[in-house]
Amino acid sequence: MYVKIIFNGLLIFLLFAVQVAFIPILPGWLSNLNLALVVLVYLLVSGKFVLTMSWAIALGFLFDTLSFVFFGLHLLSIILAVLATNFLLKNFFTNRSLYSFAVLTTFMTLAYNALLLFGGFINGLLKQQGSIELTKYYWAGITEQLFLNLIITVILFYFLNYLSGRFKPVFLPRRHQEF
């Protein structure tokens, strides 16, 4: 049990280190990748909700240590995004197809960024600094992050499908219909 906790802690810290130290120095728009969200979606779809929530709590805490907004915003945003994505997964998706992964990754990315934006807006109101200005650069960054997250999702999907065969590359199986 302790070995599993230590192993997960090391993986969480490695993911955090890659997210904050390696990804931001990638050239151009590649620096917008949010690998943490993609990993959380894969953990969630694998059916390990408790493990996903522990990863989300640890990653949110670690992201908050480097943030300039109020402490807990990343933690709250990532937990709420995981809970909303889990609700979507449990109530609307019945299989582990590429399309399910793509929709869940899209939802997680948009929910996380919307929660961060809302938290930043509340932070600005509490500090009486006015409102947040949403420029075309903000929307371009969100679009690039979504696009990159989807590319990594597809790559990881086919890689993990090759290794385990647990996932289905299509949404619905084809049936021969007789007329």
Secondary structure, 3 states (H helix, E strand, C coil): CHHHHHHHHHHHHHHHHHHHHHHHHCCHHHHHCCHHHHHHHHHHHCCCHHHHHHHHHHHHHHHHHCCCCCCCHHHHHHHHHHHHHHHHHHHHCCCCEHHHHHHHHHHHHHHHHHHHHHHHHHHHHHCCCCCCCCCHHHHHHHHHHHHHHHHHHHHHHHHHHHHHCCCECCCCCCCCCCC
